[in-house]
Amino acid sequence: MKAWKKIGLGVLLIIIIAGIWFYPKYIRLNHTIHLFDEDRIVNNFRTFDSIWPVAILKASSDTYKYSKASAINLPEHFDFKGESYGTNDFLKDSWTTGFLVIQNDTIVFEGYFLGNTESTRTISWSMAKSFISALFGIAVHEGYITDITQNVEEYVPELKGTAYEGVRIKDVLQMSTGVHFNEDYGDFYSDINKWGRGFALGDSQDAFAATLEREVEPGTINHYVSINTHALGMILTRATGRTITDYMQEKLYDPMGMEYDGYWLLDDENMEVALGGLNLTMRDYAKIGSLYLHNGYWNGKQIVPAAWAHSSVTPDAPHLQPGTSFGYGYQWWIPKGNVGEFMAIGVYNQNIYVNPATKTVIVKLSANPRFNDKTFTPGSNHASLELYRAIAASFQFED
């Protein structure tokens, strides 16, 4: 009987230990599966730090606060594909949680909705990619990365023998790696959703990147692959010998004068989710737009090299030019037009819009559960772009 009791206690102990180990992963997996449910999405987007491990970005000691002017009236309507849309209805129907208009570095409209406030940190999704690009430009300037025409494996040897071997860093920046990848968030079995479930269970992002396969010749087709930005994160950490959070704190967060603490989501290897795991307040998101509006100069400092800022928003090959959709730079989206607009875009309608011609920066944060419905106009980034253009147009005759 004593032997059986010992065996029983041992089994019970194993079950308890396994439960303690797996329960947090179960919570994260369940959270991921229901992340975009209509009754949860808004709160989920502002509470990632209650579920996932995070790395904190501390508010700058040299805080920059935008000046404020009297609030403008947003256009009552704007046009998209021959139809007129009411601005207020569009913002409501796209589940906007924050909307900010900055003109000549002055806030002229600021609104928070669905429970968000000026101190609410919310998920960036792929707007984070533009921050990674800025860090990359700084690392190149500082000599950590010699040349973006070098191949990925020169900095990340563990990607030898994968789809990333022989791919130029520049092609990774420009989403032209030739890697096969399905980015459809509405498809449960897509590559991005497989990555998401694996991330929730604690799988290594590095290991996932190494599983991807080559589809076409690198540098020939612009095909959006979020894991490309993880590869950039791998290069950045290997080259600098620092975490993304640590490097960003010194090189971007402090000099940009961020008002509030922010954070990066981490995987179980303590690697930041470079492809979309940044969480900031709306005003602090706006500062990357202001930084690039001023060619990398902000808060009295040249933070990002001016040449890098320019190249980042300038498609330089035929396959990167805007056509029926957006063009692409170094982790920035380029709308079709002749006024130099560019955008950071995240899924579920996160946008940072910059119009250099009118000196306008607009931020829209959202938690749109109908984002994947291609027939739903308030889920379209192209429709949002026309709203931003209507707002910017009201400033076009100002000095």
N, C-alpha and C positions, 0 to 999 in steps of 0.2 A: 504493500500500500504506500509506503514511504517513497518508493521509486516512482510509482505512478503519480503521486502528488508532486514530486519534483519535476516530472515530465510535464504535468499539467500547468504548473507554475511557470515553467520555461516557455511553454507554448503561449500562455497568457501574456507573459512579458514580451515575447516577440510580437504578438498582436498589438499590444499597447505601443511599443516602440514604432512599429510600422504605421499605426494610426497617427501618432504624433508627427512622423515624417511626412506622411502622405496628405494629411488633412489640409494643410495650407495649400498644397498643390490642387487638391480637389476644389477648394474654395476659389482659387484663381481660374481653374478650368471652367467651373460653373459660371463664374463671373464673365469670362471671355465668351462663352456660348450665348449668354444673355446680354452681352455688352450693348447691343444696339436695339434692344426691345423698347417699344414706344414708352412703356411706363417706367423705364429705368435709365434710358440713354442720357437724359440731362444730368441727373445726379452722378451717373457713372463717369461722365466726362470731366467732372470736377473733384473726384474722390479717389483717383488712382493710388494715391499714397496711403490709403487705408487698406489696400489689398497687396500691392507690390512693394518689393524693396526699392528704395530710391537713393539717389545721391543729391545732396542739397547744394544749390547755388545760393550763396549769401548775398543779400541786398548790398549794393555798392555803398561805400563810405562817402563817395562823391556823387550823391544822387542827382540825377537830372530830372526835373519836373517840367513838363510842357507848360507854357503859358496858356491862358484861356481867354477866349473872346466870347462875345454874346453868341448864343447858339443860333445857327442858321436854320432855316426851314429846308428840309430835304425836298427834292422834287416830288410833287404829288404822284406823278406817273412817269414811267419810262417805257421805251419801246424795245421789243425783242421779237425778231422774226415776224414783223408786221403786226404784232399784237401789242396792246397797251396793258401795262400791269401797274396796279396801285402799289406804291412803295411800301406803305405800312402793311398792307396785306401780304406783300412778298416777304418782308422781314418776318412777319408772324408765321406764315406758312412754311418758311424754311427753318423754323425753330431757332431763330437768332437768339443767342444768349448775351451778345455784346456787339455794339456797333460804334465805331469811332472814326471821325473825320478830322484830319489834321491838315491845315492849310498854312503854308509858310511857317512851319514849325509851331503852329498855334492850334490848340484844340478848338474846333468850331462846332462839333457835335459829339456827344458822348452819351450812350444809352446802354442800360443793362436790363436784362429780361430773364424771365423764368428762374428767378432766385439768385442770379449772379450779381456780384457787386464789383467795385473797382479793385478789391483785394482778392477776388476769386482767381485761383490758378486753374487753368483748364488745359486739356490736352491739345497739343499742336497738330498731331498727326504729321503729315508730310511737310508742313511748314518748317519743321525741324531741319529738313535737308538744307535749307538756305543758310541756316546757322552753321551747319557742318561745312558748307562751302566757304563761308567767311573764315572759319578756323583753318581750313585748308590753305587759303590764300596767305594767311599769316604765317603758317608753318613753312610754306614755300619761300616767303620773304626772309624768314629767319634762317633758312638754309637746312632745315630738317629734311625737307624733300627737295632734291636737287632739280628735278625737271619733271613736269607732268607728262612728258612723252616717254618716260620710263615705264616699264611693265610692272604690273601689280606685284608679281612674285619677288621682285627685287627688294620689296619692303616686307612682304608677307610670304615667306618661303612655304608655309603650310598650305598655300593655295596652288602650289605646283601640282600639276596633274589634274586640275579642276578646270571648269569652264573659264576661270579667270586667268589661267596661265597664258601669257602672250598678249594680254589685253593692256593697252596703254591706260595710264591713270586718267588721262584726258577723256578717253572714251567712257570711263566709269562716271566721271563728273557729268558728262553729257548724255547719260543714259543710252549709250550706243555700244554696249558690251557684246551684243550678239547672244546673250544668255536667254535660254528658253524659260519663260515665267508667265504664269496666269495671275494677273493682279485684280481679278474680279471679286470684290468683297461680297457680292450677292451670290456667289457660287460657293457652297459649303466646302466643296472639294478642291477649290482653287489653291494654288501654291501659297498665296498670301495668307489664306485662312489655315492651311496646314502649318505654316510658320507660326501663326498666332496661337494655335492650340499647343504646339510644341513649346513655345515660349512660356505659356501658362504652366506647363508641367515641368519647367525648369531645364528644358533642353538648351544646349549651347547654340547661340546664333552663329558662332564661327563654324561649328560643325555643319549647320544647315547650309551655309553659304558654299561649303565644299561639296555638297551633294548636287548642285545645279549643273545642267548640261548646256553645251554650246548648241545654238540653233542656226545662227547665220554668222557671217564674217564680221568681226568687230569693226566699228567705225563706219558702217554702211547704212544702218537703219536705226532710227530713234525709237526705242521700245522701252517703255517705263517699267523698271524692275526695282522695287524698293530695296531688295537685298544689295543692290549696287551701293547704296549709301552705307550699308553695314560694312561692305568691303572698304569704303573710304574711311570709316571709323577704325577698322583694323589697321589700315595704313597709318592713319594719324597717331594711334596709340603706339604702334611699333616705332615710328619715326621719332616721335618726341620723347618716348619713354614715360609718358604721363597719361592719366586717364582723361577722357574727354571733358569730364566735369572740372577737373583741376585746371586743365589748359584753358577751358572756356572761362572759368572764374577770373583768371589773370588777364587773358587777352581780349575778352569781349564783355563779360558781365560787369566787371569793375569799371573799365574805361567808358562803357556805354551809359553808366549811371543808373543801373537798374534799381527801381524803387522797392521791389518786394523780393523776398526769397522765392526762388524757383526750384525745380528739381527735374532730374532725368530718371526715367524708369530704368531699372537694372535687370539683367537676367541673373540666373543662379551662379554664373561665372563672374559676377560683378562688372559685366560689360554693359555700357549704356545702350539703350535702344536708339541708335543714331538715326534710324530711318523714320522715327516719328514719336519718340518717347519724351519729348520736352514738354514741360508744364510751366506756363508763365501767366502773368496777368495781361490784360489786353493792352494797357499802355506800354508794358515792357516788350510785348510782341511788336508794337508799332516802331520801336527804336531801331530794329533791323531795317525796316523800310526807310526810316529817316537817314540811317547810316548810308544806305546805298543811294538814296536821293542825292546825298552830298558826296558821292564818289568815295565813300569809305571814311569821310571826315565827320566827327561828331563829338560833342561835349568838349570842344577845344583840342581834339587830338586826331591825328591820322591813324585810325584804328586798323582799317583794312587798306592795303596798298591800292591807290587809285587805279592803277592799271588792272589789277585783279577785279576790282569792282566793275570796271567797264567791260572786261572780257566776260565776266560772269553773266551779264545780261545782253550779250551780243552773240546770236547764233552765227557760227563761222563756217558752216558747211551746208550743202544743199539739203541733206536729210534732216537738218535741224531747223530749217526755216518754217515760220508759221504758214499754214495753208488753210484747210478747212478746220483745223484745230490749232492749238497753241504750238509755237516753236519752243526751243529749249536752249538754255545756256549751261552754266555750271550750277545745276540744282536750282535754277530759277526758270519759271515759265514766261514765255514771251508772246503776248497777244499780237495778232495781225494788225498793222497800222503803221503810221509814220511819225508818232510822237514819242517813241521810246519807252512806252509802258512796259512794266514787268510785274510779275506776281509770284508770291509764295502761295502754294495751294496744298491744302490738306483735305482728306476725305471728310464727308459729312458736312461740307461747306465751311471750312476754315480758309480764310483768305487774308493776305496782305497785298494790297494793290498800291503801286507807285506810279505816278504820272509826273515825270520830270518837266514836261512842258508847262503844266499848271502848278507845279510844286505841291502836289496833293498826295497824301498818304491816307489810305482807308484800311481799317481792319474790321473784318466780320468774323465773329466766333459763333458757332452753331452746333446744334446736336440734332440733326435732321434725320429722323428714322426712315424717311422715304427717299434718301439720297440715291439708293440703288434702283429706283423706279425711273427709267429713262424717259418715260412719258410725262413725268412730273416736273414742270418748268421750274418751280422754286428749289429744285434739287440741282439745277444746272449751273455750273461755274460760268458758262458762257452767258447765261441770263444775268447772273450776278455782275459780270463784267460790264454789261450794258447799264446797269444801275450805277456802278462806280463812274462810268464815263459820263453819265448824265449829271452826276454830282460835280465831277471835275470840270465839266463844260461851263458850269456857272462861275468858275474862277478864271476862265481863260483870258479875260481882258484885264485882269489885275496885274499890277507890276510885280 
